[in-house]
Amino acid sequence: MIDQNQILERLRKTVPRLATDFIPERRLDALGADSIDLVELLVVIDSDFEVRLREDEFLNLSTVGELIQLIAERSPKTTL
């Protein structure tokens, strides 16, 4: 089973240039992610965690921590 720390590490590996900024307290709109980064994250979230997020759903999240929590709540592979 995947825990929240593993989710965070996988997301960091997806966009390495943002890895140091990818911390739970960071606002998603302050990451500096471009549209390609967003697509990469959504693909990894879908393929690795079996969680489908619409772009608007992703954009309504405020922080990296909220994203991690949402993945943890929806993924059948995750333990809280």
N, CA, C and O atoms as a GROMACS GRO file, in nm:
protein
  320
    1MET      N    1   0.083  -0.119   0.000
    1MET     CA    2   0.000   0.000   0.000
    1MET      C    3   0.088   0.126   0.000
    1MET      O    4   0.200   0.124   0.050
    2ILE      N    5   0.035   0.231  -0.055
    2ILE     CA    6   0.107   0.356  -0.069
    2ILE      C    7   0.061   0.453   0.040
    2ILE      O    8  -0.058   0.469   0.063
    3ASP      N    9   0.157   0.517   0.108
    3ASP     CA   10   0.119   0.616   0.208
    3ASP      C   11   0.141   0.757   0.152
    3ASP      O   12   0.189   0.774   0.040
    4GLN      N   13   0.107   0.857   0.231
    4GLN     CA   14   0.113   0.995   0.185
    4GLN      C   15   0.255   1.040   0.152
    4GLN      O   16   0.274   1.120   0.060
    5ASN      N   17   0.355   0.990   0.224
    5ASN     CA   18   0.494   1.026   0.192
    5ASN      C   19   0.536   0.970   0.057
    5ASN      O   20   0.610   1.035  -0.017
    6GLN      N   21   0.490   0.850   0.026
    6GLN     CA   22   0.522   0.792  -0.104
    6GLN      C   23   0.454   0.868  -0.217
    6GLN      O   24   0.511   0.883  -0.325
    7ILE      N   25   0.334   0.916  -0.192
    7ILE     CA   26   0.265   1.000  -0.292
    7ILE      C   27   0.348   1.124  -0.319
    7ILE      O   28   0.373   1.159  -0.434
    8LEU      N   29   0.391   1.190  -0.213
    8LEU     CA   30   0.470   1.312  -0.227
    8LEU      C   31   0.598   1.284  -0.306
    8LEU      O   32   0.633   1.361  -0.396
    9GLU      N   33   0.668   1.178  -0.273
    9GLU     CA   34   0.792   1.145  -0.344
    9GLU      C   35   0.767   1.117  -0.491
    9GLU      O   36   0.846   1.158  -0.577
   10ARG      N   37   0.658   1.047  -0.522
   10ARG     CA   38   0.628   1.017  -0.662
   10ARG      C   39   0.596   1.144  -0.739
   10ARG      O   40   0.639   1.159  -0.854
   11LEU      N   41   0.524   1.236  -0.678
   11LEU     CA   42   0.492   1.363  -0.745
   11LEU      C   43   0.618   1.445  -0.766
   11LEU      O   44   0.633   1.511  -0.869
   12ARG      N   45   0.710   1.442  -0.670
   12ARG     CA   46   0.837   1.513  -0.685
   12ARG      C   47   0.917   1.458  -0.802
   12ARG      O   48   0.980   1.534  -0.876
   13LYS      N   49   0.916   1.328  -0.821
   13LYS     CA   50   0.991   1.266  -0.930
   13LYS      C   51   0.928   1.298  -1.066
   13LYS      O   52   0.997   1.296  -1.168
   14THR      N   53   0.800   1.326  -1.067
   14THR     CA   54   0.731   1.357  -1.192
   14THR      C   55   0.781   1.486  -1.253
   14THR      O   56   0.800   1.495  -1.374
   15VAL      N   57   0.801   1.586  -1.170
   15VAL     CA   58   0.850   1.717  -1.217
   15VAL      C   59   0.971   1.755  -1.132
   15VAL      O   60   0.960   1.833  -1.037
   16PRO      N   61   1.088   1.698  -1.166
   16PRO     CA   62   1.207   1.717  -1.083
   16PRO      C   63   1.246   1.863  -1.059
   16PRO      O   64   1.298   1.896  -0.952
   17ARG      N   65   1.223   1.950  -1.154
   17ARG     CA   66   1.263   2.090  -1.136
   17ARG      C   67   1.180   2.160  -1.028
   17ARG      O   68   1.219   2.266  -0.978
   18LEU      N   69   1.067   2.101  -0.992
   18LEU     CA   70   0.983   2.157  -0.886
   18LEU      C   71   0.995   2.081  -0.754
   18LEU      O   72   0.928   2.115  -0.656
   19ALA      N   73   1.079   1.980  -0.750
   19ALA     CA   74   1.085   1.888  -0.636
   19ALA      C   75   1.109   1.959  -0.503
   19ALA      O   76   1.045   1.926  -0.403
   20THR      N   77   1.200   2.057  -0.500
   20THR     CA   78   1.228   2.123  -0.372
   20THR      C   79   1.112   2.210  -0.326
   20THR      O   80   1.098   2.237  -0.207
   21ASP      N   81   1.029   2.254  -0.419
   21ASP     CA   82   0.912   2.335  -0.385
   21ASP      C   83   0.789   2.251  -0.354
   21ASP      O   84   0.690   2.302  -0.303
   22PHE      N   85   0.796   2.123  -0.386
   22PHE     CA   86   0.682   2.035  -0.367
   22PHE      C   87   0.676   1.989  -0.223
   22PHE      O   88   0.718   1.877  -0.191
   23ILE      N   89   0.624   2.075  -0.136
   23ILE     CA   90   0.607   2.045   0.005
   23ILE      C   91   0.460   2.067   0.040
   23ILE      O   92   0.394   2.149  -0.023
   24PRO      N   93   0.408   1.996   0.139
   24PRO     CA   94   0.264   2.004   0.168
   24PRO      C   95   0.211   2.145   0.192
   24PRO      O   96   0.096   2.174   0.159
   25GLU      N   97   0.292   2.232   0.249
   25GLU     CA   98   0.244   2.367   0.282
   25GLU      C   99   0.241   2.462   0.162
   25GLU      O  100   0.179   2.568   0.168
   26ARG      N  101   0.308   2.425   0.054
   26ARG     CA  102   0.322   2.514  -0.062
   26ARG      C  103   0.190   2.526  -0.137
   26ARG      O  104   0.121   2.427  -0.161
   27ARG      N  105   0.157   2.648  -0.172
   27ARG     CA  106   0.039   2.671  -0.254
   27ARG      C  107   0.066   2.621  -0.396
   27ARG      O  108   0.175   2.644  -0.450
   28LEU      N  109  -0.030   2.554  -0.454
   28LEU     CA  110  -0.012   2.501  -0.589
   28LEU      C  111   0.012   2.612  -0.690
   28LEU      O  112   0.090   2.595  -0.784
   29ASP      N  113  -0.053   2.726  -0.671
   29ASP     CA  114  -0.035   2.836  -0.767
   29ASP      C  115   0.101   2.904  -0.752
   29ASP      O  116   0.137   2.988  -0.834
   30ALA      N  117   0.176   2.869  -0.648
   30ALA     CA  118   0.309   2.927  -0.628
   30ALA      C  119   0.421   2.833  -0.674
   30ALA      O  120   0.539   2.865  -0.660
   31LEU      N  121   0.385   2.717  -0.728
   31LEU     CA  122   0.485   2.620  -0.771
   31LEU      C  123   0.558   2.661  -0.898
   31LEU      O  124   0.673   2.623  -0.919
   32GLY      N  125   0.493   2.739  -0.981
   32GLY     CA  126   0.554   2.774  -1.108
   32GLY      C  127   0.540   2.664  -1.212
   32GLY      O  128   0.618   2.657  -1.307
   33ALA      N  129   0.442   2.578  -1.194
   33ALA     CA  130   0.419   2.468  -1.288
   33ALA      C  131   0.354   2.524  -1.414
   33ALA      O  132   0.266   2.609  -1.409
   34ASP      N  133   0.400   2.473  -1.529
   34ASP     CA  134   0.337   2.514  -1.655
   34ASP      C  135   0.236   2.408  -1.696
   34ASP      O  136   0.214   2.311  -1.624
   35SER      N  137   0.174   2.426  -1.811
   35SER     CA  138   0.068   2.335  -1.854
   35SER      C  139   0.120   2.193  -1.878
   35SER      O  140   0.048   2.096  -1.854
   36ILE      N  141   0.243   2.179  -1.924
   36ILE     CA  142   0.301   2.046  -1.944
   36ILE      C  143   0.322   1.977  -1.810
   36ILE      O  144   0.295   1.858  -1.797
   37ASP      N  145   0.368   2.052  -1.709
   37ASP     CA  146   0.384   1.996  -1.575
   37ASP      C  147   0.249   1.947  -1.523
   37ASP      O  148   0.240   1.838  -1.465
   38LEU      N  149   0.147   2.026  -1.544
   38LEU     CA  150   0.013   1.991  -1.497
   38LEU      C  151  -0.033   1.860  -1.562
   38LEU      O  152  -0.084   1.771  -1.495
   39VAL      N  153  -0.015   1.850  -1.692
   39VAL     CA  154  -0.055   1.728  -1.762
   39VAL      C  155   0.024   1.608  -1.710
   39VAL      O  156  -0.034   1.502  -1.687
   40GLU      N  157   0.154   1.624  -1.691
   40GLU     CA  158   0.236   1.514  -1.638
   40GLU      C  159   0.187   1.470  -1.501
   40GLU      O  160   0.177   1.350  -1.473
   41LEU      N  161   0.156   1.566  -1.415
   41LEU     CA  162   0.106   1.532  -1.281
   41LEU      C  163  -0.026   1.457  -1.289
   41LEU      O  164  -0.046   1.357  -1.220
   42LEU      N  165  -0.117   1.506  -1.373
   42LEU     CA  166  -0.248   1.440  -1.385
   42LEU      C  167  -0.234   1.298  -1.440
   42LEU      O  168  -0.307   1.208  -1.397
   43VAL      N  169  -0.143   1.278  -1.534
   43VAL     CA  170  -0.121   1.144  -1.590
   43VAL      C  171  -0.067   1.050  -1.482
   43VAL      O  172  -0.113   0.936  -1.470
   44VAL      N  173   0.031   1.097  -1.405
   44VAL     CA  174   0.089   1.013  -1.299
   44VAL      C  175  -0.016   0.983  -1.191
   44VAL      O  176  -0.024   0.870  -1.142
   45ILE      N  177  -0.093   1.081  -1.155
   45ILE     CA  178  -0.197   1.060  -1.054
   45ILE      C  179  -0.296   0.953  -1.102
   45ILE      O  180  -0.338   0.867  -1.025
   46ASP      N  181  -0.331   0.959  -1.230
   46ASP     CA  182  -0.424   0.861  -1.287
   46ASP      C  183  -0.359   0.724  -1.298
   46ASP      O  184  -0.418   0.624  -1.256
   47SER      N  185  -0.240   0.717  -1.355
   47SER     CA  186  -0.178   0.587  -1.381
   47SER      C  187  -0.121   0.520  -1.256
   47SER      O  188  -0.137   0.400  -1.238
   48ASP      N  189  -0.055   0.595  -1.172
   48ASP     CA  190   0.010   0.536  -1.054
   48ASP      C  191  -0.085   0.516  -0.936
   48ASP      O  192  -0.071   0.419  -0.861
   49PHE      N  193  -0.179   0.606  -0.920
   49PHE     CA  194  -0.266   0.602  -0.802
   49PHE      C  195  -0.411   0.568  -0.834
   49PHE      O  196  -0.494   0.556  -0.743
   50GLU      N  197  -0.442   0.553  -0.964
   50GLU     CA  198  -0.578   0.521  -1.009
   50GLU      C  199  -0.680   0.625  -0.962
   50GLU      O  200  -0.791   0.591  -0.921
   51VAL      N  201  -0.640   0.751  -0.969
   51VAL     CA  202  -0.728   0.861  -0.931
   51VAL      C  203  -0.739   0.954  -1.050
   51VAL      O  204  -0.639   1.006  -1.100
   52ARG      N  205  -0.861   0.975  -1.096
   52ARG     CA  206  -0.884   1.067  -1.207
   52ARG      C  207  -0.924   1.203  -1.153
   52ARG      O  208  -1.025   1.216  -1.083
   53LEU      N  209  -0.844   1.303  -1.187
   53LEU     CA  210  -0.876   1.442  -1.149
   53LEU      C  211  -0.894   1.522  -1.276
   53LEU      O  212  -0.811   1.517  -1.367
   54ARG      N  213  -1.001   1.596  -1.282
   54ARG     CA  214  -1.019   1.689  -1.393
   54ARG      C  215  -0.927   1.808  -1.367
   54ARG      O  216  -0.891   1.836  -1.253
   55GLU      N  217  -0.891   1.877  -1.473
   55GLU     CA  218  -0.803   1.993  -1.460
   55GLU      C  219  -0.864   2.097  -1.367
   55GLU      O  220  -0.793   2.153  -1.283
   56ASP      N  221  -0.993   2.123  -1.380
   56ASP     CA  222  -1.057   2.223  -1.294
   56ASP      C  223  -1.058   2.179  -1.148
   56ASP      O  224  -1.046   2.262  -1.058
   57GLU      N  225  -1.073   2.050  -1.125
   57GLU     CA  226  -1.069   1.996  -0.989
   57GLU      C  227  -0.931   2.017  -0.928
   57GLU      O  228  -0.918   2.057  -0.812
   58PHE      N  229  -0.827   1.990  -1.008
   58PHE     CA  230  -0.690   2.012  -0.964
   58PHE      C  231  -0.666   2.160  -0.933
   58PHE      O  232  -0.606   2.193  -0.831
   59LEU      N  233  -0.714   2.246  -1.020
   59LEU     CA  234  -0.690   2.390  -1.002
   59LEU      C  235  -0.767   2.448  -0.884
   59LEU      O  236  -0.731   2.556  -0.836
   60ASN      N  237  -0.871   2.380  -0.837
   60ASN     CA  238  -0.946   2.427  -0.721
   60ASN      C  239  -0.878   2.392  -0.588
   60ASN      O  240  -0.919   2.442  -0.483
   61LEU      N  241  -0.775   2.307  -0.593
   61LEU     CA  242  -0.701   2.274  -0.472
   61LEU      C  243  -0.607   2.390  -0.439
   61LEU      O  244  -0.556   2.456  -0.529
   62SER      N  245  -0.585   2.414  -0.312
   62SER     CA  246  -0.500   2.527  -0.271
   62SER      C  247  -0.355   2.487  -0.251
   62SER      O  248  -0.265   2.560  -0.294
   63THR      N  249  -0.330   2.375  -0.186
   63THR     CA  250  -0.193   2.340  -0.149
   63THR      C  251  -0.155   2.200  -0.199
   63THR      O  252  -0.239   2.119  -0.236
   64VAL      N  253  -0.025   2.176  -0.197
   64VAL     CA  254   0.027   2.043  -0.229
   64VAL      C  255  -0.031   1.942  -0.131
   64VAL      O  256  -0.065   1.830  -0.170
   65GLY      N  257  -0.041   1.979  -0.005
   65GLY     CA  258  -0.098   1.890   0.096
   65GLY      C  259  -0.241   1.850   0.065
   65GLY      O  260  -0.278   1.734   0.087
   66GLU      N  261  -0.321   1.943   0.015
   66GLU     CA  262  -0.459   1.910  -0.023
   66GLU      C  263  -0.460   1.811  -0.139
   66GLU      O  264  -0.543   1.720  -0.143
   67LEU      N  265  -0.367   1.827  -0.233
   67LEU     CA  266  -0.357   1.734  -0.345
   67LEU      C  267  -0.322   1.595  -0.294
   67LEU      O  268  -0.383   1.496  -0.335
   68ILE      N  269  -0.224   1.587  -0.206
   68ILE     CA  270  -0.182   1.458  -0.150
   68ILE      C  271  -0.298   1.394  -0.075
   68ILE      O  272  -0.323   1.274  -0.089
   69GLN      N  273  -0.368   1.471   0.004
   69GLN     CA  274  -0.482   1.420   0.081
   69GLN      C  275  -0.591   1.367  -0.012
   69GLN      O  276  -0.650   1.262   0.014
   70LEU      N  277  -0.619   1.439  -0.120
   70LEU     CA  278  -0.722   1.397  -0.214
   70LEU      C  279  -0.682   1.264  -0.280
   70LEU      O  280  -0.765   1.173  -0.294
   71ILE      N  281  -0.557   1.252  -0.321
   71ILE     CA  282  -0.509   1.127  -0.380
   71ILE      C  283  -0.520   1.014  -0.278
   71ILE      O  284  -0.567   0.905  -0.311
   72ALA      N  285  -0.478   1.040  -0.155
   72ALA     CA  286  -0.483   0.938  -0.050
   72ALA      C  287  -0.626   0.892  -0.024
   72ALA      O  288  -0.650   0.773  -0.001
   73GLU      N  289  -0.720   0.984  -0.027
   73GLU     CA  290  -0.859   0.949   0.000
   73GLU      C  291  -0.922   0.868  -0.114
   73GLU      O  292  -1.005   0.781  -0.089
   74ARG      N  293  -0.883   0.897  -0.236
   74ARG     CA  294  -0.947   0.833  -0.351
   74ARG      C  295  -0.876   0.710  -0.405
   74ARG      O  296  -0.939   0.628  -0.472
   75SER      N  297  -0.748   0.695  -0.377
   75SER     CA  298  -0.673   0.585  -0.436
   75SER      C  299  -0.703   0.453  -0.366
   75SER      O  300  -0.699   0.445  -0.244
   76PRO      N  301  -0.731   0.351  -0.445
   76PRO     CA  302  -0.751   0.219  -0.384
   76PRO      C  303  -0.620   0.158  -0.334
   76PRO      O  304  -0.621   0.057  -0.263
   77LYS      N  305  -0.506   0.218  -0.373
   77LYS     CA  306  -0.375   0.166  -0.336
   77LYS      C  307  -0.318   0.230  -0.210
   77LYS      O  308  -0.208   0.194  -0.167
   78THR      N  309  -0.390   0.322  -0.149
   78THR     CA  310  -0.336   0.405  -0.042
   78THR      C  311  -0.387   0.364   0.095
   78THR      O  312  -0.502   0.325   0.112
   79THR      N  313  -0.294   0.374   0.193
   79THR     CA  314  -0.334   0.363   0.334
   79THR      C  315  -0.312   0.498   0.397
   79THR      O  316  -0.210   0.562   0.372
   80LEU      N  317  -0.404   0.541   0.479
   80LEU     CA  318  -0.390   0.671   0.546
   80LEU      C  319  -0.313   0.660   0.674
   80LEU      O  320  -0.292   0.760   0.743
   0.00000   0.00000   0.00000
